[in-house]
Amino acid sequence: MQVSEHAVTIEATDGIGLAATLYLPPGDGPFATLMEALPYRMDDVTSSYADSYLRFADEGGFAVLRLDLRGTGSSGGHLPDEYSDIERDDLATVIRWIAAQRWSSGRVGLFGTSYSGFNSLHMAMEDLPELGAIVAMYATDDRYTDDVHWCGGVLRALDLIDYPLYMVAMNALPPVPARWGEGWEDEWRARVDRAEPWILEWLRHPRGNDPMWRRGSVRVGPDGAGYDRIRCPTMLIAGWADGYRDNTFRTVQHLGVPWRLLAGPWVHKDPSVARPGPNVDSDREIMAFFHEHLRDGAPSSAHPAQVFVRRPTPPTADLAHHDGSWVDLDEWPAPGLTFETRLVDTSTGIVDELVVRGDTGMYAWNSCAGGLPWGQPLDQRLDNDCSITHDWRDGAQQVLMGHADVRLRVRSSATVGHVSVKLCDVAPDGTSTLITRGMLDLQQVGCWPADAYGTPDGVARPLVPGEWIDLRIEFEATTWTLLPDHVLRLAIAGTDWPNCWPPAEPFTLGVDRSSIVLSLPVVDAPASTHPFAGGPGPSDGEREGVVWRYEHDVIGRETRVVTRYGGHYDGVPGIEVDDVYEGELGISTVDLGHAWARGRSRFDLTLQTDQGATVCTTEARLHV
């Protein structure tokens, strides 16, 4: 017997039909069921995800349900924004529907990567008795601070020409005629008419304590507020080269349910094929976790956490492997974790002044690396040269794990200003490798969550030129091994472009050298005993048709970055997809207020209909 595949439609509470594909393993059941719910169109754009569903059913013996969220793919209705109230209501309805089926054991697990990892966390907070466990891969616990929208209160820039843009075109695609039936063309027109870009809503809400950003975030306040709402066993899979890496240590520290953390060196991609390696068979780890918590099986791991500690590896655009080792953790904070401080200069009155150059940060690229062109940060030396830098050589090997932070006193010559901080590892040959970064809009000092050390009732305010501001910036979660012959570098700048949008006008950043206090989380963790199974590793084919280019216009005093990717692939039988994602960001090197982002996203679906092959096209363009 083989896995059987069934197209099903589930009625939501308002009567609209939610389209899903059900995979049933051989046998009569009852089966524990795994569910993934996405707006990324199961029959064409992400039809390849079915490889994992089939494996979960065949090898794992789970029933699997893949759902198109309302208003996307072949589901009816309208999805007004990410993670809306109606989306959670739909998911609760589907979970209850699964538990009531004759083939179901009544125990459901929710899982997914990125968007479906996010909504798995959302549903874990709904306290549904049918939901027995979740697995969230590359998912955020805070939509405002750790997603593709804002960073330290600053608008993310390079992300504008990716997810925020292509979701406009994708949400406007038609349902699949073979699933929808008659009237699919009318539904397509309706989708185009009501497809307001989600990004407009995000720009209307620039402050992170807004209820719009708390919806869908696990965190509702500082000091762990909100994590107690997660009511079922939770597994997190994270990557140190991914943008959602903070949903690791700070989350498991506050969970009151059984948890597991698997944190590797990966980008925003399946750990079995992601760069950089080592690669692991994440499907196997996911099945083991659900077997433990949905079928009362053996423990999925002898220790709750396996964390990859990186060692210095020369940075390249498509780094295939990162040196390092796995360690086991039983709790967080880890026993023996200490914070060591590094001072710059105890002398008073020394002020470093930096005329902020707009393209500083270019070689750090963006926070959320995935498949090319969203690759690894490159050698940081040129960015370091445009920053205020301070170096330490300690002469002893140390392991960093967790969130470092830095205290400093700064001033801006204008009524606006940003502070970007980066930790870099400088090798004996001078190569500077990015370890971790942090960012803060100076107008939001004291305003949580943009300021990790602020309060929810903090009020943003314009700056007084020349006025000193005391602040503390938290770096993104990381692991790293400091080697005796390497130098630890702190780089301070006034922008982090193209990762973040620049300040609105030119300014000079002043830093009181005696105020700088760097705090480093140092730990001695035991080597891992977990029996990892390897994955297939990354493919060299990732480079085909990809553009990732830096341009300097010497005469025009402008810097531009250009990206492009996409191609041709098959959906389910009878559907072919051609897509393209391309864009350009530019900035003046002398006027921070002159910056732009232009992008284009296009989908061409070739569908087999009663009239033969029909090509349906949507295209969205962005200019900021």
Secondary structure, DSSP 8 states (H G I E B T S, - for coil): ---EEEEEEEE-TTS-EEEEEEEE-SSS--EEEEEEEESS-TTTTTGGGHHHHHHHHHTT--EEEEEE-TTSTT--S---STT-HHHHHHHHHHHHHHHHSTTEEEEEEEEEETHHHHHHHHHHTS--TTEEEEEEES--S-TTTSSSSEETTEEBSGGGGSHHHHHHHHHTS---HHHH-TTHHHHHHHHHHH---HHHHHHT--STTSHHHHTT-S-SSSTTTTGGG--S-EEEEEETTSTTTTTTHHHHTT--S-EEEEEES--SS-TTT-SSB----HHHHHHHHHHHHHS--S-S-SSSEEEEEE------TT--B--EEEEEESSSS-TT-EEEEEES---SS-EEEEE--TTTTGGG--SS--STTS------HHHHHTSEEEEE--SS-EEEEE--EEEEEEEESSS--EEEEEEEEE-TT--EEEEEEEEEEGGGTTBTTTSTTSBTT-------TT--EEEEEE---EEEEE-TTSEEEEEEES--TTTB---SS--EEEEEEEEEEEEEEE----B------------GGGGTT-EEEEEEETTTTEEEEEEEEEEEEE-STTEEEEEEEEEEEEEESS-TT-EEEEEEEEEEEEEEETTEEEEEEEEEEEE-
